[in-house]
Amino acid sequence: MPDGKTPVMFVHGLWLHSTSWQPWAERFEAAGYRPVMPEWPGVPDTVAAARQDPDAQAGTGLAEISRHLAEFAATLDSRPILIGHSVGGFLVEKLLGDGIGRAAIAISPGQIKGVKAIGTNQVRSTFAFLSNPANRNRTVSLSAEQFRHGFANAVPQDESDELFEKWTIPSTARPLFQLALSNLEPHSPAAVNTGNESRGPLLLMAAKLDQTVDQVLVHSAFKQYRHSGAVTELMDYDDRGHSLTVDSGAPRLIDDSLAWLAAHDLR
């Protein structure tokens, strides 16, 4: 039943479950929003179930996930604010560019079509999966060591181990290929309508220590919006890595997100 509160739709990326947004949801609910955490197609409702049935999402790509999220947004009683991390950050950029949602915050977002910068750390983090073309139709998992390098390099080892055990799940690998090869495909599902003049405000968050989505990639994506008069802003974090939405530094991002939304009268 509609409650008059603005919905906030949280979208996760690869290898994290939707429930990893729970601390964000609690803070946003306390601030007067109505948080929702839709899961990707084929992904069960819990971390444990997702680990037990990894193949349910095999082969799912960006187009299917985007369509699923758009359909979910359409069920809400009002246009949601969109917040996403990593591939989820790419997804909220795409949805906002398509006129879905009233505003978006994309945190260390996956590389959109048109970004030609190269993140050297990103290559190392994803090479093990992209080097095998057969992974395009498979699900893949991170090892604790890969999570430590690609996600949790900016936190202590024990925190990395705890985050890995608590939130990680196998993920479809197809989005990795689609984002990495987007500039080679004329009709890539990684294309975003960056020129949309009528969309709501967009905030891009970049992390200097991120070894999965290099800060330079987010800065390059920011430049792709220069032809639109819609509000697009960039916020940098010099001491955060790719786990910034789930680690001990997340409360600062939550505070900044709430403040940014309030500054744009989106409460």
C-alpha positions as a Markdown table, in Angstrom:
| # | Residue | x | y | z |
|---|---|---|---|---|
| 1 | Met | 0.0 | 0.0 | 0.0 |
| 2 | Pro | 1.4 | 3.5 | -0.9 |
| 3 | Asp | 2.8 | 5.2 | 2.2 |
| 4 | Gly | 3.8 | 8.6 | 0.6 |
| 5 | Lys | 7.5 | 7.8 | 1.1 |
| 6 | Thr | 9.9 | 8.1 | -1.8 |
| 7 | Pro | 11.2 | 4.6 | -2.8 |
| 8 | Val | 14.9 | 4.1 | -3.0 |
| 9 | Met | 15.9 | 1.1 | -5.2 |
| 10 | Phe | 19.3 | -0.4 | -4.3 |
| 11 | Val | 21.0 | -2.4 | -7.1 |
| 12 | His | 24.0 | -4.6 | -6.3 |
| 13 | Gly | 26.8 | -5.6 | -8.7 |
| 14 | Leu | 28.6 | -8.8 | -9.4 |
| 15 | Trp | 29.5 | -11.2 | -6.5 |
| 16 | Leu | 27.4 | -9.4 | -3.9 |
| 17 | His | 23.9 | -10.3 | -2.9 |
| 18 | Ser | 21.1 | -7.8 | -2.7 |
| 19 | Thr | 20.9 | -8.2 | 1.1 |
| 20 | Ser | 24.3 | -6.6 | 1.3 |
| 21 | Trp | 22.4 | -3.3 | 1.1 |
| 22 | Gln | 20.6 | -3.9 | 4.4 |
| 23 | Pro | 22.7 | -1.3 | 6.4 |
| 24 | Trp | 21.9 | 1.3 | 3.8 |
| 25 | Ala | 18.2 | 0.3 | 3.8 |
| 26 | Glu | 18.0 | 0.8 | 7.5 |
| 27 | Arg | 19.6 | 4.2 | 7.4 |
| 28 | Phe | 17.4 | 5.4 | 4.5 |
| 29 | Glu | 14.3 | 4.1 | 6.1 |
| 30 | Ala | 15.2 | 6.0 | 9.3 |
| 31 | Ala | 15.6 | 9.1 | 7.1 |
| 32 | Gly | 12.1 | 8.8 | 5.8 |
| 33 | Tyr | 12.6 | 6.9 | 2.5 |
| 34 | Arg | 11.1 | 3.5 | 1.5 |
| 35 | Pro | 14.1 | 1.2 | 0.6 |
| 36 | Val | 13.7 | -1.7 | -1.8 |
| 37 | Met | 16.4 | -4.2 | -2.8 |
| 38 | Pro | 15.4 | -6.1 | -5.9 |
| 39 | Glu | 17.5 | -9.1 | -6.8 |
| 40 | Trp | 18.9 | -9.9 | -10.3 |
| 41 | Pro | 17.0 | -12.5 | -12.4 |
| 42 | Gly | 17.6 | -16.0 | -11.3 |
| 43 | Val | 19.3 | -15.1 | -8.0 |
| 44 | Pro | 17.6 | -16.5 | -4.8 |
| 45 | Asp | 16.5 | -14.4 | -1.9 |
| 46 | Thr | 19.4 | -15.4 | 0.4 |
| 47 | Val | 23.2 | -15.6 | 0.2 |
| 48 | Ala | 23.1 | -19.3 | 1.2 |
| 49 | Ala | 20.5 | -20.2 | -1.4 |
| 50 | Ala | 22.5 | -18.3 | -4.1 |
| 51 | Arg | 25.6 | -20.3 | -3.2 |
| 52 | Gln | 23.7 | -23.6 | -3.4 |
| 53 | Asp | 22.1 | -22.8 | -6.8 |
| 54 | Pro | 24.7 | -20.8 | -8.8 |
| 55 | Asp | 23.6 | -21.9 | -12.3 |
| 56 | Ala | 20.1 | -20.4 | -12.0 |
| 57 | Gln | 21.6 | -17.0 | -13.3 |
| 58 | Ala | 24.1 | -18.4 | -15.8 |
| 59 | Gly | 24.2 | -16.5 | -19.1 |
| 60 | Thr | 22.1 | -13.6 | -17.8 |
| 61 | Gly | 23.3 | -10.3 | -19.4 |
| 62 | Leu | 22.9 | -6.6 | -19.0 |
| 63 | Ala | 19.8 | -6.4 | -21.2 |
| 64 | Glu | 17.9 | -9.0 | -19.1 |
| 65 | Ile | 18.9 | -7.5 | -15.8 |
| 66 | Ser | 18.1 | -3.9 | -17.0 |
| 67 | Arg | 14.7 | -5.0 | -18.2 |
| 68 | His | 14.0 | -6.9 | -15.0 |
| 69 | Leu | 14.9 | -3.8 | -12.9 |
| 70 | Ala | 12.8 | -1.5 | -15.1 |
| 71 | Glu | 9.8 | -3.8 | -14.7 |
| 72 | Phe | 10.3 | -3.9 | -10.9 |
| 73 | Ala | 10.5 | -0.1 | -10.8 |
| 74 | Ala | 7.2 | 0.1 | -12.7 |
| 75 | Thr | 5.5 | -1.8 | -9.8 |
| 76 | Leu | 6.4 | 0.9 | -7.3 |
| 77 | Asp | 3.8 | 3.6 | -6.5 |
| 78 | Ser | 6.2 | 6.4 | -7.5 |
| 79 | Arg | 9.4 | 6.8 | -9.4 |
| 80 | Pro | 12.3 | 5.6 | -7.3 |
| 81 | Ile | 15.7 | 7.1 | -6.5 |
| 82 | Leu | 18.3 | 4.6 | -7.9 |
| 83 | Ile | 21.4 | 3.7 | -6.0 |
| 84 | Gly | 23.8 | 1.1 | -7.5 |
| 85 | His | 27.3 | -0.2 | -7.0 |
| 86 | Ser | 29.8 | -1.6 | -9.6 |
| 87 | Val | 27.7 | -3.3 | -12.3 |
| 88 | Gly | 24.7 | -2.1 | -10.3 |
| 89 | Gly | 26.1 | 1.4 | -10.7 |
| 90 | Phe | 26.2 | 1.0 | -14.5 |
| 91 | Leu | 22.6 | -0.3 | -14.3 |
| 92 | Val | 21.3 | 2.7 | -12.5 |
| 93 | Glu | 23.0 | 5.0 | -15.0 |
| 94 | Lys | 21.3 | 3.1 | -17.8 |
| 95 | Leu | 17.9 | 3.2 | -16.1 |
| 96 | Leu | 18.2 | 6.9 | -15.4 |
| 97 | Gly | 19.3 | 7.6 | -18.9 |
| 98 | Asp | 16.2 | 5.7 | -20.1 |
| 99 | Gly | 13.9 | 8.0 | -18.0 |
| 100 | Ile | 13.4 | 5.5 | -15.2 |
| 101 | Gly | 13.8 | 6.9 | -11.7 |
| 102 | Arg | 13.9 | 10.4 | -10.4 |
| 103 | Ala | 17.7 | 10.5 | -9.6 |
| 104 | Ala | 20.6 | 8.1 | -9.3 |
| 105 | Ile | 23.8 | 7.6 | -7.3 |
| 106 | Ala | 26.3 | 5.3 | -9.1 |
| 107 | Ile | 29.0 | 4.1 | -6.9 |
| 108 | Ser | 32.2 | 2.8 | -8.6 |
| 109 | Pro | 30.0 | 2.1 | -11.6 |
| 110 | Gly | 30.9 | -0.4 | -14.3 |
| 111 | Gln | 32.4 | 1.0 | -17.5 |
| 112 | Ile | 29.8 | 2.4 | -19.9 |
| 113 | Lys | 30.1 | 2.3 | -23.7 |
| 114 | Gly | 32.3 | 5.2 | -24.9 |
| 115 | Val | 34.7 | 5.1 | -22.0 |
| 116 | Lys | 38.1 | 4.3 | -23.5 |
| 117 | Ala | 40.3 | 4.8 | -20.5 |
| 118 | Ile | 42.1 | 1.7 | -19.3 |
| 119 | Gly | 42.2 | 0.7 | -15.6 |
| 120 | Thr | 45.3 | -1.4 | -15.1 |
| 121 | Asn | 44.1 | -2.8 | -11.8 |
| 122 | Gln | 40.8 | -3.7 | -13.4 |
| 123 | Val | 42.5 | -5.8 | -16.0 |
| 124 | Arg | 44.2 | -7.9 | -13.3 |
| 125 | Ser | 41.0 | -8.2 | -11.3 |
| 126 | Thr | 38.9 | -9.5 | -14.2 |
| 127 | Phe | 41.5 | -11.3 | -16.5 |
| 128 | Ala | 41.0 | -14.7 | -14.9 |
| 129 | Phe | 37.4 | -14.6 | -16.0 |
| 130 | Leu | 37.6 | -12.8 | -19.3 |
| 131 | Ser | 40.5 | -15.0 | -20.5 |
| 132 | Asn | 38.1 | -17.9 | -20.9 |
| 133 | Pro | 35.4 | -17.2 | -23.5 |
| 134 | Ala | 33.3 | -20.1 | -22.2 |
| 135 | Asn | 32.7 | -18.1 | -19.0 |
| 136 | Arg | 30.3 | -15.9 | -21.0 |
| 137 | Asn | 27.6 | -18.5 | -20.4 |
| 138 | Arg | 28.6 | -19.5 | -16.9 |
| 139 | Thr | 28.5 | -18.3 | -13.4 |
| 140 | Val | 31.8 | -17.5 | -11.8 |
| 141 | Ser | 32.9 | -17.1 | -8.2 |
| 142 | Leu | 35.6 | -15.1 | -6.5 |
| 143 | Ser | 38.1 | -16.8 | -4.2 |
| 144 | Ala | 38.9 | -15.1 | -0.9 |
| 145 | Glu | 42.2 | -14.0 | -2.4 |
| 146 | Gln | 40.5 | -12.5 | -5.4 |
| 147 | Phe | 38.0 | -10.7 | -3.2 |
| 148 | Arg | 40.8 | -9.3 | -1.1 |
| 149 | His | 42.6 | -7.9 | -4.2 |
| 150 | Gly | 39.6 | -6.7 | -6.2 |
| 151 | Phe | 37.2 | -5.6 | -3.4 |
| 152 | Ala | 38.7 | -5.3 | 0.1 |
| 153 | Asn | 42.3 | -4.1 | -0.4 |
| 154 | Ala | 41.6 | -0.9 | 1.6 |
| 155 | Val | 40.5 | -2.7 | 4.8 |
| 156 | Pro | 42.3 | -5.0 | 7.2 |
| 157 | Gln | 42.6 | -8.7 | 6.3 |
| 158 | Asp | 40.2 | -9.9 | 9.0 |
| 159 | Glu | 37.5 | -7.5 | 7.7 |
| 160 | Ser | 38.0 | -8.7 | 4.2 |
| 161 | Asp | 37.6 | -12.3 | 5.3 |
| 162 | Glu | 34.4 | -11.4 | 7.2 |
| 163 | Leu | 32.9 | -9.5 | 4.2 |
| 164 | Phe | 33.7 | -12.4 | 1.9 |
| 165 | Glu | 32.0 | -14.9 | 4.1 |
| 166 | Lys | 29.0 | -12.7 | 4.8 |
| 167 | Trp | 28.0 | -11.3 | 1.4 |
| 168 | Thr | 29.7 | -12.9 | -1.6 |
| 169 | Ile | 27.8 | -15.1 | -4.1 |
| 170 | Pro | 28.5 | -16.6 | -7.5 |
| 171 | Ser | 27.5 | -14.3 | -10.4 |
| 172 | Thr | 26.8 | -14.5 | -14.1 |
| 173 | Ala | 29.9 | -13.6 | -16.0 |
| 174 | Arg | 28.2 | -12.3 | -19.2 |
| 175 | Pro | 28.0 | -8.6 | -17.9 |
| 176 | Leu | 31.8 | -8.7 | -17.5 |
| 177 | Phe | 32.2 | -9.5 | -21.2 |
| 178 | Gln | 29.6 | -7.0 | -22.3 |
| 179 | Leu | 31.1 | -4.1 | -20.4 |
| 180 | Ala | 34.7 | -5.0 | -21.4 |
| 181 | Leu | 33.9 | -5.3 | -25.1 |
| 182 | Ser | 31.2 | -2.5 | -25.3 |
| 183 | Asn | 33.3 | -0.3 | -27.6 |
| 184 | Leu | 33.7 | -3.1 | -30.1 |
| 185 | Glu | 29.9 | -3.8 | -30.4 |
| 186 | Pro | 27.7 | -1.3 | -32.4 |
| 187 | His | 24.6 | -2.2 | -30.4 |
| 188 | Ser | 26.1 | -3.0 | -27.1 |
| 189 | Pro | 23.8 | -3.4 | -24.1 |
| 190 | Ala | 26.4 | -1.3 | -22.2 |
| 191 | Ala | 25.3 | 1.9 | -24.0 |
| 192 | Val | 23.9 | 4.6 | -21.8 |
| 193 | Asn | 21.9 | 7.6 | -22.9 |
| 194 | Thr | 24.3 | 10.2 | -21.5 |
| 195 | Gly | 22.8 | 13.0 | -23.5 |
| 196 | Asn | 19.3 | 12.8 | -21.9 |
| 197 | Glu | 18.4 | 16.4 | -21.0 |
| 198 | Ser | 15.3 | 15.6 | -19.1 |
| 199 | Arg | 16.6 | 12.9 | -16.7 |
| 200 | Gly | 17.0 | 13.6 | -13.0 |
| 201 | Pro | 20.2 | 14.4 | -11.1 |
| 202 | Leu | 23.1 | 11.9 | -11.2 |
| 203 | Leu | 26.0 | 11.5 | -8.7 |
| 204 | Leu | 29.0 | 9.4 | -9.6 |
| 205 | Met | 31.2 | 8.2 | -6.7 |
| 206 | Ala | 34.8 | 7.1 | -7.4 |
| 207 | Ala | 37.3 | 5.4 | -5.1 |
| 208 | Lys | 41.0 | 6.1 | -5.5 |
| 209 | Leu | 42.1 | 2.7 | -4.2 |
| 210 | Asp | 39.5 | 0.7 | -6.2 |
| 211 | Gln | 41.1 | -2.2 | -8.0 |
| 212 | Thr | 38.0 | -3.4 | -9.8 |
| 213 | Val | 36.6 | -0.1 | -11.2 |
| 214 | Asp | 39.6 | 2.2 | -11.4 |
| 215 | Gln | 39.0 | 5.9 | -10.5 |
| 216 | Val | 40.0 | 7.0 | -14.0 |
| 217 | Leu | 37.1 | 5.0 | -15.5 |
| 218 | Val | 34.6 | 6.9 | -13.4 |
| 219 | His | 36.2 | 10.2 | -14.2 |
| 220 | Ser | 36.1 | 9.3 | -17.9 |
| 221 | Ala | 32.4 | 8.3 | -17.6 |
| 222 | Phe | 31.7 | 11.7 | -15.9 |
| 223 | Lys | 33.1 | 13.4 | -19.1 |
| 224 | Gln | 30.6 | 11.4 | -21.2 |
| 225 | Tyr | 27.8 | 13.5 | -19.7 |
| 226 | Arg | 29.2 | 16.8 | -20.7 |
| 227 | His | 26.8 | 17.2 | -23.6 |
| 228 | Ser | 23.7 | 17.0 | -21.3 |
| 229 | Gly | 22.4 | 20.0 | -19.3 |
| 230 | Ala | 21.0 | 17.6 | -16.6 |
| 231 | Val | 22.7 | 17.7 | -13.3 |
| 232 | Thr | 25.8 | 15.3 | -13.1 |
| 233 | Glu | 28.2 | 15.5 | -10.2 |
| 234 | Leu | 31.3 | 13.6 | -9.2 |
| 235 | Met | 32.5 | 12.7 | -5.7 |
| 236 | Asp | 35.9 | 11.1 | -4.9 |
| 237 | Tyr | 37.1 | 9.0 | -2.0 |
| 238 | Asp | 40.9 | 8.9 | -1.7 |
| 239 | Asp | 40.9 | 6.1 | 1.0 |
| 240 | Arg | 38.3 | 3.6 | -0.2 |
| 241 | Gly | 38.4 | 0.4 | -2.4 |
| 242 | His | 35.7 | -1.5 | -4.2 |
| 243 | Ser | 34.1 | -2.8 | -1.0 |
| 244 | Leu | 33.1 | 0.8 | -0.1 |
| 245 | Thr | 29.4 | 0.0 | 0.1 |
| 246 | Val | 29.7 | -2.9 | 2.5 |
| 247 | Asp | 32.9 | -2.3 | 4.6 |
| 248 | Ser | 33.5 | -0.2 | 7.7 |
| 249 | Gly | 33.7 | 3.0 | 5.6 |
| 250 | Ala | 30.2 | 2.6 | 4.3 |
| 251 | Pro | 28.5 | 4.9 | 6.9 |
| 252 | Arg | 30.4 | 7.9 | 5.4 |
| 253 | Leu | 29.0 | 7.1 | 1.9 |
| 254 | Ile | 25.5 | 6.7 | 3.3 |
| 255 | Asp | 25.8 | 10.1 | 5.0 |
| 256 | Asp | 27.1 | 11.7 | 1.8 |
| 257 | Ser | 24.3 | 10.1 | -0.3 |
| 258 | Leu | 21.6 | 11.3 | 2.1 |
| 259 | Ala | 23.1 | 14.8 | 2.1 |
| 260 | Trp | 23.3 | 14.9 | -1.7 |
| 261 | Leu | 19.7 | 13.9 | -2.1 |
| 262 | Ala | 18.6 | 16.5 | 0.4 |
| 263 | Ala | 20.6 | 19.2 | -1.3 |
| 264 | His | 18.7 | 18.4 | -4.5 |
| 265 | Asp | 15.4 | 18.4 | -2.7 |
| 266 | Leu | 14.9 | 14.6 | -3.3 |
| 267 | Arg | 14.0 | 13.6 | 0.2 |
